[in-house]
């Protein structure tokens, strides 16, 4: 199944200039805190907040109590990308800003997102920091996903951005077809989206350190294993950001330990380069990093050995060869 963003609703006079879209799979307590953060943002233009709920009446209640957000609900059980597409279709803003319900946003986050787009970026992103940095499993879970995006990273161009913290012009989002989930895949839609975007605009993704969110990593080993196995599976099946040589080598059983090791080396390399003061804390959670990297590798190899994906359009970002997400 290829779920594309439907045609964007035309913007009308008096509509908000910016739309913040929050997909939410239950977890109303976290949503309440995020809505407080978002609704308190200072911006020099009007903005709306849209919560896309596909699972729980509690989400509707939490959004209603926030007095400033509206809920979009259509059917149930939507995958994250499809939920974001529903929110984008309901949005009236010329700018779309996406954040996940398991995040908190820092003051100045929304203004930084808009300013980055106005400076010429096609897609804006920023740091994804730890919401619970003292929880070892959650810290490892976040490192496995966001080692490239610490708050210490300087502003500049990226080739990839996570869907939990991005901003884009609504017109560009519609022209790209929104987020696309392939059949059987619950993750990987943001990697696919960024690959399609950078095929058109190779320098289009820009990182702004002021556009910071804090993400609540998974707090159980079982949850972390499931999540990273699914990430790896999507990357392998879709062949995202992979050269042909990487596909051949990673598909060999004897190379599985090397794939795990490469991921660990990459994470420690990113921490060393971008936030070296965090190396001791990273070393302390290394057993959990190993577990997550192994789960990712098992899923990755499973995806590689399934049916090849259909031919991709545009240039693949194979020059990066990043196996980190």
Backbone torsions as a table, in degrees:
resi	resn	phi	psi	omega
1	UNK	NA	131.5	-178.4
2	UNK	-115.4	99.1	-174.9
3	UNK	-91.8	108.9	-178.6
4	UNK	-102.9	157.8	177.0
5	UNK	-69.8	127.6	175.6
6	UNK	-67.1	170.4	-178.9
7	UNK	-57.0	132.8	-176.9
8	UNK	-65.9	142.0	175.8
9	UNK	-68.7	129.4	-178.8
10	UNK	-60.5	142.6	177.4
11	UNK	-76.3	138.2	-178.8
12	UNK	-112.2	160.4	179.1
13	UNK	-58.4	138.9	179.5
14	UNK	84.6	-4.0	-179.8
15	UNK	-74.7	156.7	177.7
16	UNK	-62.3	148.8	-178.5
17	UNK	-78.2	-26.7	-175.0
18	UNK	-130.7	139.4	176.8
19	UNK	-120.9	122.2	174.9
20	UNK	-96.3	122.7	-175.8
21	UNK	-111.7	125.9	-177.1
22	UNK	-124.7	103.3	171.7
23	UNK	-74.2	138.9	-174.9
24	UNK	-138.7	122.9	176.7
25	UNK	-107.1	80.2	-176.9
26	UNK	70.1	-143.6	177.2
27	UNK	51.8	56.6	-175.9
28	UNK	-64.9	-28.6	-178.9
29	UNK	-62.7	-46.6	178.7
30	UNK	-64.1	-38.2	-179.8
31	UNK	-61.1	-39.7	-179.9
32	UNK	-58.7	-47.0	180.0
33	UNK	-63.6	-41.7	179.5
34	UNK	-64.6	-43.0	-179.7
35	UNK	-61.9	-37.5	176.0
36	UNK	-60.5	-44.0	178.9
37	UNK	-61.3	-47.5	-174.4
38	UNK	-68.2	-46.0	-177.2
39	UNK	-68.0	-17.5	177.5
40	UNK	-89.8	-0.8	-178.7
41	UNK	-65.4	140.3	175.8
42	UNK	-94.0	125.1	-179.5
43	UNK	-143.7	145.6	-176.3
44	UNK	-84.1	16.8	177.5
45	UNK	-152.7	168.5	-176.1
46	UNK	-75.7	148.6	174.9
47	UNK	-143.9	154.6	177.4
48	UNK	-117.4	159.1	178.6
49	UNK	-124.1	123.7	-177.0
50	UNK	-118.6	123.1	174.8
51	UNK	-102.9	123.8	178.1
52	UNK	-99.8	111.9	-176.8
53	UNK	-111.1	126.7	178.1
54	UNK	-122.0	8.6	-168.8
55	UNK	-134.4	-36.3	-160.9
56	UNK	-143.7	135.4	172.5
57	UNK	-65.2	-26.4	178.3
58	UNK	-61.6	-32.0	178.8
59	UNK	-65.1	-44.0	178.9
60	UNK	-60.9	-43.4	179.5
61	UNK	-62.5	-44.1	-179.4
62	UNK	-63.1	-42.2	180.0
63	UNK	-67.3	-38.9	-179.9
64	UNK	-64.7	-38.4	-179.6
65	UNK	-69.8	-18.5	179.9
66	UNK	-73.2	-19.0	177.5
67	UNK	52.3	65.7	178.4
68	UNK	164.7	-9.3	177.9
69	UNK	-112.4	153.4	173.2
70	UNK	-122.0	153.1	-174.8
71	UNK	-106.9	135.2	172.0
72	UNK	-110.2	126.9	-179.3
73	UNK	-139.8	124.8	179.5
74	UNK	-146.5	107.3	-176.7
75	UNK	72.2	-157.3	-179.0
76	UNK	-152.0	161.2	173.9
77	UNK	74.2	25.6	-178.7
78	UNK	-69.0	142.7	170.2
79	UNK	-71.2	161.6	-173.1
80	UNK	-56.2	-45.0	-179.0
81	UNK	-63.7	-41.7	178.8
82	UNK	-64.9	-37.2	176.9
83	UNK	-64.1	-42.2	177.6
84	UNK	-63.6	-38.1	178.1
85	UNK	-62.8	-40.4	177.1
86	UNK	-61.5	-43.9	178.8
87	UNK	-64.2	-40.7	179.3
88	UNK	-64.3	-37.1	-179.9
89	UNK	-68.8	-30.2	178.8
90	UNK	-84.4	-11.9	-174.0
91	UNK	-75.3	149.4	176.6
92	UNK	-107.5	-10.3	-176.2
93	UNK	-75.0	152.9	174.3
94	UNK	-77.6	-17.3	177.3
95	UNK	-119.7	133.9	175.6
96	UNK	-108.8	131.8	177.1
97	UNK	-124.7	124.0	-176.4
98	UNK	-109.1	134.5	173.9
99	UNK	-145.8	148.2	-177.5
100	UNK	-92.4	155.8	-175.0
101	UNK	-69.9	-16.1	177.4
102	UNK	-92.7	22.6	179.2
103	UNK	-118.7	162.8	166.0
104	UNK	-122.7	145.0	-179.6
105	UNK	-109.7	145.5	-179.1
106	UNK	-83.3	156.0	172.3
107	UNK	-56.0	138.3	-179.1
108	UNK	87.2	-2.8	-177.9
109	UNK	-59.6	-49.9	-175.1
110	UNK	-69.2	-41.1	178.2
111	UNK	-63.1	-37.9	178.5
112	UNK	-65.9	-38.5	178.9
113	UNK	-62.1	-47.4	-179.2
114	UNK	-66.1	-42.9	-179.2
115	UNK	-62.4	-36.9	-179.8
116	UNK	-65.8	-41.5	176.7
117	UNK	-65.8	-39.6	-179.0
118	UNK	-69.4	-18.9	177.4
119	UNK	-81.8	-3.6	176.2
120	UNK	119.3	-3.9	179.0
121	UNK	-68.8	146.2	171.9
122	UNK	-86.8	-29.3	176.8
123	UNK	-143.7	131.3	-179.5
124	UNK	-107.3	143.5	174.5
125	UNK	-147.2	174.9	-178.6
126	UNK	-156.7	-169.3	-176.9
127	UNK	-62.7	146.0	169.8
128	UNK	-119.9	98.5	-175.7
129	UNK	-95.7	174.2	-179.9
130	UNK	-81.1	130.4	172.3
131	UNK	-78.6	-31.7	178.2
132	UNK	-128.1	72.0	-172.4
133	UNK	-64.2	-18.4	-179.0
134	UNK	-90.3	-2.4	176.5
135	UNK	-90.3	115.1	-170.7
136	UNK	-62.9	-39.2	-179.4
137	UNK	-70.1	-43.6	178.8
138	UNK	-62.8	-39.1	178.5
139	UNK	-63.3	-44.1	178.6
140	UNK	-64.6	-42.3	179.4
141	UNK	-58.1	-43.1	179.4
142	UNK	-69.6	-39.2	177.9
143	UNK	-61.9	-39.7	179.5
144	UNK	-63.4	-24.7	-178.7
145	UNK	-102.0	-36.5	-165.7
146	UNK	-127.2	28.9	-179.8
147	UNK	-60.7	-24.3	179.4
148	UNK	-79.1	-8.9	-167.1
149	UNK	-126.4	47.0	176.7
150	UNK	-75.1	160.4	177.8
151	UNK	-61.1	-23.1	-178.2
152	UNK	-77.3	-11.1	-177.4
153	UNK	-66.5	134.7	178.1
154	UNK	-75.4	162.2	177.9
155	UNK	-62.5	147.5	179.2
156	UNK	166.1	-170.4	-177.3
157	UNK	-90.9	141.0	175.5
158	UNK	-124.1	167.6	174.0
159	UNK	-108.4	-4.4	-176.0
160	UNK	-150.9	147.7	178.4
161	UNK	-147.5	141.5	-179.8
162	UNK	-81.8	144.7	-175.5
163	UNK	-69.9	-9.1	177.5
164	UNK	-77.2	-3.9	-178.5
165	UNK	-159.9	76.4	179.1
166	UNK	-141.2	157.8	173.7
167	UNK	-136.3	145.5	-176.9
168	UNK	-156.8	150.2	173.4
169	UNK	-65.4	137.2	-178.3
170	UNK	-57.7	-35.6	-179.8
171	UNK	-64.6	-43.6	178.3
172	UNK	-65.1	-40.1	179.9
173	UNK	-60.9	-44.0	179.2
174	UNK	-65.9	-42.4	-179.0
175	UNK	-64.4	-29.3	178.2
176	UNK	-82.0	-7.2	179.7
177	UNK	84.1	12.9	179.0
178	UNK	66.5	-163.0	178.1
179	UNK	-81.0	143.2	-177.5
180	UNK	-127.6	119.4	173.3
181	UNK	-97.3	133.1	172.0
182	UNK	-87.4	155.3	-177.5
183	UNK	-55.6	130.3	177.4
184	UNK	83.4	0.1	-176.8
185	UNK	-115.5	123.3	180.0
186	UNK	-96.5	-10.2	-178.7
187	UNK	-133.7	179.2	176.7
188	UNK	91.5	-4.7	-176.3
189	UNK	-69.4	-28.0	179.4
190	UNK	-76.1	-36.2	175.1
191	UNK	-63.7	-44.6	177.7
192	UNK	-60.9	-43.1	-179.2
193	UNK	-62.5	-46.2	-179.1
194	UNK	-67.2	-33.7	177.9
195	UNK	-65.8	-40.5	177.0
196	UNK	-67.2	-38.0	179.8
197	UNK	-66.6	-46.0	-177.6
198	UNK	-73.2	-18.3	172.5
199	UNK	-65.1	-31.8	177.6
200	UNK	-89.3	-39.9	-176.4
201	UNK	-131.0	85.9	-173.7
202	UNK	-56.0	-29.5	178.6
203	UNK	-107.6	25.6	-169.9
204	UNK	-79.9	-19.3	-178.4
205	UNK	-96.0	125.1	-178.4
206	UNK	-126.1	141.1	-178.6
207	UNK	-101.2	128.4	176.3
208	UNK	-120.0	116.7	-177.7
209	UNK	-60.0	-21.0	-179.5
210	UNK	-81.2	-10.4	-178.8
211	UNK	-93.6	64.9	-169.3
212	UNK	-101.2	135.9	168.8
213	UNK	-121.2	160.7	172.6
214	UNK	-118.2	126.5	-172.4
215	UNK	-106.1	136.4	177.8
216	UNK	-85.6	102.0	178.4
217	UNK	-66.8	161.4	177.6
218	UNK	-66.2	140.6	-170.5
219	UNK	-107.2	4.1	176.5
220	UNK	-125.6	150.2	178.8
221	UNK	-63.4	-41.6	-179.4
222	UNK	-61.4	-43.9	178.5
223	UNK	-63.8	-40.4	178.5
224	UNK	-64.3	-42.6	179.7
225	UNK	-61.3	-47.9	-179.6
226	UNK	-59.4	-43.6	-175.8
227	UNK	-65.6	-46.7	-175.5
228	UNK	-78.0	-26.7	170.7
229	UNK	-62.1	-43.2	178.9
230	UNK	-65.1	-40.2	176.1
231	UNK	-59.1	-49.4	-178.7
232	UNK	-62.2	-41.1	179.9
233	UNK	-59.5	-46.1	179.4
234	UNK	-62.3	-45.2	179.9
235	UNK	-60.2	-41.7	-179.2
236	UNK	-69.8	-43.7	-176.3
237	UNK	-69.7	-37.4	-178.8
238	UNK	-87.4	-8.5	-179.3
239	UNK	57.0	37.4	-175.0
240	UNK	-75.5	132.2	176.3
241	UNK	56.6	38.0	-178.2
242	UNK	-125.4	138.7	170.9
243	UNK	-83.1	163.4	177.2
244	UNK	-60.0	-37.0	-179.4
245	UNK	-66.0	-41.1	177.5
246	UNK	-62.9	-39.6	178.1
247	UNK	-62.1	-44.7	-178.9
248	UNK	-63.8	-47.5	-176.5
249	UNK	-68.1	-45.1	-177.0
250	UNK	-67.1	-23.7	179.0
251	UNK	-74.1	-13.7	179.4
252	UNK	-81.0	131.8	-178.8
253	UNK	-58.1	-37.0	-177.2
254	UNK	-66.2	-18.7	-177.5
255	UNK	-90.9	-4.5	-177.5
256	UNK	-56.7	-47.0	177.1
257	UNK	-59.8	-33.0	179.7
258	UNK	-67.8	-35.4	177.8
259	UNK	-66.1	-43.8	176.7
260	UNK	-59.5	-47.5	-178.8
261	UNK	-62.2	-40.2	-179.9
262	UNK	-61.4	-40.9	179.3
263	UNK	-64.5	-42.5	179.2
264	UNK	-65.2	-42.3	178.0
265	UNK	-62.2	-40.2	-180.0
266	UNK	-62.2	-46.4	-178.4
267	UNK	-62.0	-48.3	179.8
268	UNK	-65.2	-33.0	176.7
269	UNK	-65.7	-40.0	178.5
270	UNK	-66.9	-43.3	179.1
271	UNK	-62.9	-42.9	179.3
272	UNK	-60.8	-42.2	-175.6
273	UNK	-77.5	-35.9	-169.8
274	UNK	-105.9	-32.8	-177.5
275	UNK	-147.9	66.9	-174.0
276	UNK	-60.3	-25.8	179.0
277	UNK	-65.8	-15.4	179.5
278	UNK	-92.7	3.6	-179.1
279	UNK	-60.2	-44.7	179.0
280	UNK	-58.8	-43.7	179.1
281	UNK	-65.6	-35.7	178.0
282	UNK	-65.9	-40.6	178.2
283	UNK	-63.0	-36.7	-178.6
284	UNK	-64.8	-31.1	-178.9
285	UNK	-98.1	11.7	-176.6
286	UNK	-58.8	-33.7	175.6
287	UNK	-59.9	-38.2	178.4
288	UNK	-73.1	-33.7	173.7
289	UNK	-61.1	-41.4	178.8
290	UNK	-62.1	-43.1	179.1
291	UNK	-62.5	-46.2	180.0
292	UNK	-65.2	-40.0	179.4
293	UNK	-66.0	-37.3	177.9
294	UNK	-66.5	-41.4	177.8
295	UNK	-62.8	-42.4	178.0
296	UNK	-60.1	-43.8	-177.0
297	UNK	-66.0	-40.4	176.9
298	UNK	-60.8	-46.4	178.6
299	UNK	-65.5	-39.9	-180.0
300	UNK	-59.9	-47.9	-178.6
301	UNK	-67.8	-34.9	175.4
302	UNK	-62.0	-45.0	178.5
303	UNK	-63.8	-38.7	179.8
304	UNK	-60.9	-34.1	-174.4
305	UNK	-89.4	2.0	175.1
306	UNK	-90.3	-178.9	-174.4
307	UNK	-56.6	137.9	179.5
308	UNK	-59.8	143.7	176.7
309	UNK	-72.0	162.0	176.5
310	UNK	-64.2	156.4	-179.7
311	UNK	-55.7	138.5	-179.2
312	UNK	-90.4	152.0	177.9
313	UNK	-95.1	147.9	177.0
314	UNK	78.8	-175.9	-177.7
315	UNK	-85.6	130.9	173.5
316	UNK	-80.6	148.4	-177.6
317	UNK	-84.5	57.5	-172.8
318	UNK	-76.8	-13.6	-177.5
319	UNK	-68.1	-18.8	-176.7
320	UNK	-84.1	-40.1	179.5
321	UNK	57.2	33.0	-175.2
322	UNK	-86.3	118.2	177.8
323	UNK	-99.9	21.8	-170.0
324	UNK	-86.1	-9.4	-177.3
325	UNK	-128.6	NA	NA
